């Protein structure tokens, strides 16, 4: 089938190509923004200046860090549709989940519901919480192509009188799809069950991500799509017992209420938090966030078509997976059978191809099937996906025991 034209490269107001606004290695093809993000040069420069300021006068810097973090929190929270008084900075999504898990009290034989599309580290935290109290973690299995109605029904079927907590992704990491978290949370509330929404990928991809998610607690990474420095995430809650939440480090603000007690964390490098509103404002100023979401989605759609078209001659099934609730800027392309059958195999394939081809990718696994999970940002261009086809497709086919067409020559 014909592949739609790829969108033209984006430019800044100055006329500089968007790709050149990120200090990424030009010798590497970057097709995995979703894992660790990428920080624009302007934001790197701002953070470096803050670090320099802290090093020049640490006695001035650290006693006032709480005030600086509070100001950054007040600027950042509205980006996810939250109030500053409901929000705290944490290093990452896993830290946010740990903060919530540490505050919960369960009884023996209580249940926690997770899904088979959840992020592994967050599920591991739920399992550790259950072990502390002799509780049980049960997995709600969600078919890859389940509709929102079916997803909600599966949670409805899974709830029991012993269920106390649901942990569910707003955007699933291994399968790159949206889940109806607000409907799930509303259902859970009618049964007296609380909901923790993992919105790790949501900020920047979903407008007002925390506001629309529902649930008792929500968290999201800011170092992914908003392009903040790594080590910046928000935890948001207006739950009546939120004063039971404590930062992972007890510091001099420990006697303050939520959220103020999170603003001072000793000598951690809080410049990640302080630079976050600068990153958000940078994208808004150069592109506008609504336009940015559209542009990223267009790049992801077109890139997935380029890769799927290259793989179609080598399998009976269409490699482009038509998810019911796709995510802007992320797409799944199915790998040939036998590749990436487990998370460990998918991770190993990612690193092998990076070392052999110079292409940064993300491979995931779901129910024994491997996928290429592509993610595009504003700096992504057609040449990136063309390089994937030229460099990676032959390697992928050979690993699957498939002879590439003569036109696909391994460099």
Phi, psi and omega in degrees: 000150181291144178264132181295150178301141179282142180301148179294153177303143178276155177229156174281174178301330181285350184095353177292138179295137183305322180305323184281355178274352177248133183277053181274148180299118181290346178274000180239142175270123188255101179236032181218052179299329188295337183282306188232001178072189176202137188256126178299152181303320180300325180282321175302315180298318179297314181295320178300322179294321177295317178298319178298319179299317179296321180288327180289328183213071184298330181287332172281326188286304192288322177297340181253010185294326180299319179295319180294318180295321178300316179297319178294323178296320180293329179279332187270320186306318180299336180298329178257014178076028184243161171275145178300325182289349177260359193238146174223148172280140172222162185296327182192179183298318181297323177296320179298315178299319180297321177302315180291313181303320182295337184270347188273145176241124179241171175242160179305136179075004168296161183239143169243131177259129172235178178240164178279003173250010182283163179284131189303316183294324179291321177295320177300321177297320177296322179294320178294320175302314181298319181297327181299328187243002185073025178273181185234140172255125176244145183256125174272117181276126181243113176304146183304322184258020180295137175287166177301320179299319180292322178299312180297319180296322180294324174292319178302317180292331186276337182295137177229170177300344181265355182288130180242334187213139170246133173244118188217144182276137171287316171233122183284136181286312183286337187240357172053052176224156176279142173244149183281071188295324180296317179295321178295316181295320178295320176298314182299320183297327179293342179254008181075024182253141181264156185230130173252118184260120176273101179255037187309318182266358192283320182302131181093325179270331179239123177297135179053049190304317181291322183294323184272351188285328188076186176092170180277326178222145176224145172218154181206145178279140177256352178273357178272257188291327176288350174068028172286162174301151181294140184100034179220122178210163177241140167247129185234132175200144168240024180298145183297338180257023184293343177288356172275356179275134182230144175297163182289344178238125172281125180226196189289351176263013186299333180274358178276158178283171169292136005263358190298327183296343179274348187284337181243117183229054177062231185254026176297158178280089182280003178296338174298317178291316185293334180272349184298311179296334177293319178296315180298315180293329180296312179295319180297317183291324183274326188230330192083133187292325178297315177295322181297317179298318179297315181296319179294320179296318179299320180292321179293316178301311183292320179295320178297322178295319179300315183287318179298320180298324179289333182267341186303322181294351189249015179203162180278332181260148177294125182289345181275111186278117183275083183292145179296325182230076184291160184254134174303129174082359177231139179216153176253133172235124185289137177274160173303149182305140178098346179258136177063036184290344177224166179300319180297318179293321179295317179295320179295320178297320178303311184286326177297314182291326176299313181294324187271332187239347183073026179244123176274123184225175170229126173245140180231170180223139176215118179054043174082005179246134180268147180224148164271118178259100181273149175219133184243146173235191185290339180272355183285136181231168182302323182299334178294315180287326175296323177294324177299314180299313184291320187264320190264322183303315178300321179294318180297315181296317180297320179295333179272003180076026181248133179279122179293154174296154181305332181289342179263099184250127179289126180301000000 
